[in-house]
Amino acid sequence: MVQRARLSSKLSVKVRGEADKLEDIERILSVLSNEDALKIFKMAGDGIACSTEAIRKMGLTQKRYYTRLNELLEAKLIRKDDGAYKHTILGSIIYRVINYLSDIVEREEQLELMDKVKRARNLSDEEKERIIQSIAKERIRDFLNLIDGGVKLVGLVYRFEDIVKGTIELLEKAGREVYLATRYTDNDVVEAVFKAFGRGVGEWHIISGDRNVKNILSQRIQLIRMMIAHPEYLKAFFTLLNSSKFQTGYVEELPYSFIVVDRKYVGIEVLNPDSKGFLLGLFFENEILAEKLIEIFNSLMAKAREDPLRDAITGSLTIHDGGFRNHDGEKT
C-alpha cells in the first residue's frame, strides 16, 4: 500500500502514552474555549488571506488577534500556506466536529427523548434502534452512527515504513475478506497477501493504480524475483488468480490508497495536496467507515480495466509440466 522504500529490519513506531494524548486534548480544548480563538478558527475554514481585514471583521485588537492566532498555530489547528492561514488536517476534523456539536446542541429535546428510549426496559434493542433512528434528524443520525459504530483511531503514522507495517498487521488480522486499493506495490505487503490467502482468507478484491509505466516495470521485476525465490508464493499467486472469489482491476486515476479487512478494520492514505505524494496514514476500527470505503471501492472497480501488472507476471511465468517456467523457458 505504500511506495517501495528501504525498510529497516526493525520498524520503530513512536507510541504516545495516555498522558501525552490527554495533554494534547487539554491544549486543544483550552485554546478553543476562548471566544476570540474560536472566531479566528472558524474564519480559517475559508482561509485568512489578510489579517488586517480579519481583525476588522471580528472587531479584535491586534494583540488579541495575534495572541490567539499563535495559540492556534502552536496547537497545530491551523497553518500558514501560500500567505493564508488555513486549517490543518487535524483542524479540519475538529472543525467538522464543532459544526456537528452546534447542530446537536440545538436539538436538546430530541436528545432527551432518545435518551429516555435508550433507558426503556420494555423495548428490545431492535425496537430502540428503530425509534431512535426515526426521531433523529440527519445530522444527529450521522453523529449517532459515529458513536454506535465505535469509530476508533488505532494508528496515525507519518512514514512509508510504518504504513507498510500497519497494512501488514491488518492483513495478518484478516479472517474472511480483504478490499485493497493501492497506488503502490510493496513486496512485504504482497508476501502478507499470499500468507493470508494460504491461511484461508478466501475473498479478495484488489485495485492497483500506479500511472508510472517505469514503476509498473520495476514492480514486475521485483515480484517475479520474489516469486522465483519463493515457489510457495508462486503457486499461491496462480491459485489466487484462478479463485472465483478473487477480483482485480486497474484504475489509472486512483485518488488514494486504502484497505478494508473483514468489513471492520480500515487503513487510509492521506496525500500531500501539493505533490500528491504520501503524507500520512490513518488506521481505524469502524464498520460504518469500512462500508463507506467498500462502496467507494466498488465504484472504482466498476470503471477499472485489466491490471497490467497481473498480465505482466502471468506472461512471464507460466505453468508447464507441473512446474513454473519464466519467459526464457527456465524451470523455477
Secondary structure, 3 states (H helix, E strand, C coil): CCCCCCCCCCCCCCCCCHHHHHHHHHHHHHHHCCHHHHHHHHHCCCCECCHHHHHHHHCCCHHHHHHHHHHHHHCCCEEEECCEEEECHHHHHHHHHHHHHHHHHCCHHHHHHHHHHHHCCCCCHHHHHHHHHHHCCHHHHHHHHHHHHCCEEEEEECCHHHHHHHHHHHHHHCCCEEEEEECCCCHHHHHHHHHHHHHCCCEEEEEECCCCHHHHHHHHHHHHHHHHHCHHHHHHHHHHHCCCCEEEEECCCCCCCEEEECCCEEEEEEECCCCCCEEEEEEEECHHHHHHHHHHHHHHHHCCECCHHHHHHHHHCEEECCEEECCCCCEC
